[in-house]
Amino acid sequence: VAGLCVNCKMCRDECRGRVDVPKLMLEAKAAHHAEHGLDRADWALARLEALVALAGNFSFTTNAMLGSRPARWLIEKLFGLSRHRMLPRFTHRTFLRRARKLGLTAKFQVPSSKFQGRPSRSDLELGTAGTWNSTRRVAYFVDNYANFNDPQLGEAVVAVLRHHGCEVHVPRRQKGAGMGPLAVGDVETAREVAAYNVRTLAALVRDGYTVVCSEPTAALALTQDYLDLLDDPDAKLVAANTVELTALLWQLHEAGELRTDFERIEATVGHHVPCHVKALRGPVAGPRLLELIPGVRVRTIDVSCSGMAGTWGLMAANREASLAAGKPMLDELDRPGVLFGSSECGGCRIQMQDGTGKRALHPVQYLALAYGLMPELGERLMKPLKGLVTD
């Protein structure tokens, strides 16, 4: 049973006795790891960020290998990664590298003059777009998917937040959330990652920054799991000042401060509500934000887990179970009238695209497109879906 637990935390919230079953499962995995170590597949998952960073440094070769049947067969045999899965491409220009080039990793002071109207692309890159509000200081915690596989997501986050007058700082010294090693019971590695991120983020919180996560799993790690890993007041400080991105944007909307200068988008979008958004116990804001865009018809899909569960569903041993778990969601998304998918979770979007062949974006990417900040996302939606897959 512990081996099948993917830390979605749904049983915790549904249990009438309020038993934290996911924590019990993680403790069982940790005990098993302490006695028996990790097998090859779990070892790879526990060190996924380092492997992905290495793959990104040689992205052309990596993408070629992952598109090769013999190479995918060998990778499956060595590390358990299913050769039948459609994988996102890797980029050498990670989001953190782009952020350093654009000066986002350096804290700065914006000039006192205010900018009216729609910002230009150069304004966004210089960090001088929109109407400035010095009280809105945001530290963007990127996590792995936006950094290594979809840097356009990170760009959309920065563009939309700056469109609302936020000072966005991207901490240069940040690692992925560390949920990979935690999920397989490698608690010590997860604790090291947690301590590293908390040291970085706590200093920013003391400077008045709110930590914002576009990945719900990262927000869950910072607000809940790190508190179990670290007996540290700084972990509590970070947890109390971390928010998931769509929840933050919905707070702006409820305060009457979310900008509505949207361009019209004619599309029906199927939005899947991820388990970790619900586990955060905040508002399910993604579909409601999409409904604010003129012309967008939203079909909220909340019928099952996506079945991907981070990297769990990418493994060959879990692929069939993953697709079976996600079938109710995939059937809803696969309806003829639904053109595109949407979800806050990167793993869920991989499952949506793999299971239906329809493009899926983060809600903030649709917002960035509707605000006219990133027209290239419209071109991306119209292109045939391509991934790294071999049959």
Secondary structure, 3 states (H helix, E strand, C coil): CHHHCCCCCHHHHHCCCCCCHHHHHHHHHHHHHHHHCCCHHHHHHHCHHHHHHHHHHCHHHHHHHHCCHHHHHHHHHHHCECCCCCECCCCCCCHHHHHHHCCCCCCCCCCCCCCCCCCCHHHHHHCCCCCCCCCCEEEEECCHHHHHHCHHHHHHHHHHHHHCCCEEECCCCCCCCCHHHHHCCCHHHHHHHHHHHHHHHHHHHHCCCEEEECCHHHHHHHHHHHHHHCCCHHHHHHHHCEEEHHHHHHHHHHCCCCCCCCCCCCEEEEEECCHHHHHCCCCCCHHHHHHCCCCEEEEEECCCCCCCCCCHHHEHHHHHHHHHHHHHHHHHHCCCCCCEEECCCHHHHHHHHHHHCCCEECHHHHHHHHCCCCCHHHHHHHCCCCCECCC
